[in-house]
């Protein structure tokens, strides 16, 4: 008796997720937020198991949902359940991160930064490039909705956690996370020319 209930629940959940993915494919950001809220714990757990590092897992999690946003139209329900599709993307992204040697590279870079710390200020060329980069980032921030910009500025300029931002703005934690995530996706697209060849 119990397995039949589980199967019916699984089918109902899959139908709900399929509907969300189809809405994401039409560019519906609220559907992406709902899909994230429903599935992120499972996806994050999988990525964390592969990478063994919370910071890396959080970055890969963002990559996973960015890929979902871009590729939702290619999802084919006849080839598998939405969770299988999501976890395949997550596993692939996590393994790509491992294979890239990203963690070793980051450790080396942190030592390189320490070695460069003795430098006596930037050259005029470096200052010009930095100024231009700041202008570009400000313009990208201006493309965000006021709500997205507010949470991102509180996180990055004030160093507040999602929980602290939620308390400060008197907003649900899920809302703050969704605004941050969608804002970061928009920023990533806007800053793509700056990030360029990486």
N, C-alpha and C positions, 0 to 999 in steps of 0.2 A: 504493500500500500504506500509506504513512505517514498520509495523510488519514483513512483508515478507522480507524486506531488513535486519532488525535486525536478523531474523532467519537465513538468508543466511550468514550474518557476523558472527553470533555465531557458525554456523556449520564450517565455514572456520577457525575461531580461534581455535575451538576444534580440527580440523584436524591437524593444525599446532602444537598444544600442544601435541597431541597424537604422532606425528612424533618425537618431541623432547624427550618425555618420552621413546619412543622406542630406540632412539639413546643413551639416558642416560643408558638404560638397557644393552647396549653393552660396557659400560665403556667410553663413549665419554664425556670428561670433558667440551668441548666447548658447547655441548648440554645442560649440566647442567647449565652452565653460562647463556646461552640464555634463558633457562626456568626460572632461577632466575630473570633475568632482566625483563622478561615479566610478572612475577606473584608476585614478592616479595612485592610490595606495598599493594596488596590485602591481602596477607597472613599476613604481618606485622600488618596491620590495624585490622584484626580479632584477632590476638594474643594480641595486645595492648588493645583491648576492654575487653578481658577476664581477663588479668592480671593487667591492669591499671598502669603499671610501664615500662618505656621505656627500661631500662637496662635489665630487665627480658625478655621483649618482643624480644629484639635483640638476646639474648642467645637462646631463644626458636626458633627463626627464623632459626638460624644456625642448631639447632637440627632437624628442619623440613626438611631442604634440605639435611642434612646428611642421614636422614631416606629415603628420595626420592632416593638418590644416591644408597643406599643399596637395596631398595625394588622396584625399577623401573621395574624390570623383572616380578614382581607379579601384576603389574597394568593390569586390564582387561577393555578395552574400552566398552565392551558390558554391563558392570555393572554400568557405569556412566561416566560423562564427566571428563576430567583431572582436571579441577578446583574444581569439587566436591570432587575428591580424595584428592587433595592437601589441601583443607580447612578442610576436615575430619581429616587428619593427624595433621594439625595445631591446630585445636580445641582440639583434644585428647591430644597433647603435652602440650598445655597451661593449660588444666584442670588438667593433671597429675602434672604440676608444682605447681598449686594452692593447690592441695590435699596433696602434699608432705610437705606443711608448709614451703616451701623453704624461703619465704620472712621473716617469723618470725624467722626462724633459722639463717638467715643471720644477722638480727638485733641483735640477742643474741650473735652471733659469734663476731660481731664488738665490743661489750662490753667486751667479753672475751679477745680479742686481747689487749684492753686497760689495762685490769687487768694483763696480762702477760708482758706488756711493761717494768715493773720494773726489770725483770730478768737480771742478770749480765753476759751476754754472753752465748754462747753455750758450751755444754760439748764436749769433743773430739769425742764421738760417733755421736753426732748431726752434728758436723762439717764434719765428714767423710761421713755421709749420704747426707748432703747438697752438698758436693763436687761431690759425685757419681751422684747425681741428675742433677747437672749442666753439667757434662760430657754427660749424657744421652740426655739432652735437646740439647746440641751442636750437637751431632750426628744426632738427629732428624731434626734439622735445615739444616744439610748438605744434607738431602734427598730431599729438596725442589729445585725447579728450581731457578736460580739466580733472576728472576723477582719476584717470590713469596717471596723468602727470603728477598729481598730488601724492599718490602712494609711492611712485618711483622716486620722487624727490625726497620724501621722508625716509625711504629705505637707503638711498645712496648718499644723500647729502647730510642727513641727520643720523644715519647708522641705526635706524630703528628696525626691529624685527617685525614680521607680519603681525604677531600678537600685539606688540606695542603700538603699531599703526592702527590696528583694529580698535584698541582701547582709546587711543587719542582721537580717532575720528568717530567713535561710537558706531562702528559698522561691524557686521558679522565677519569673522575671520575668513570664511570662504569667499566673501565678496572682495575683501582686500587681496587675497591670493589671486583671484580671477582677474581683477583689474591690473595687478602687477604683471601677471603672465601675459595678458593680451597686450598691455603696453610695451612689454619687452619684445614681443613678436613684431609689433609695429616698428619699434626702434631698430630692431635687427634689419628689417627690410629697408628702412630709411637710411641706415648707416652702411648698407652693403657696399656702396662705392668707396667708402672710406676704408672699410675692412678689406675690400677687394682681394686679390690674389691669395688670401690666407685660406 
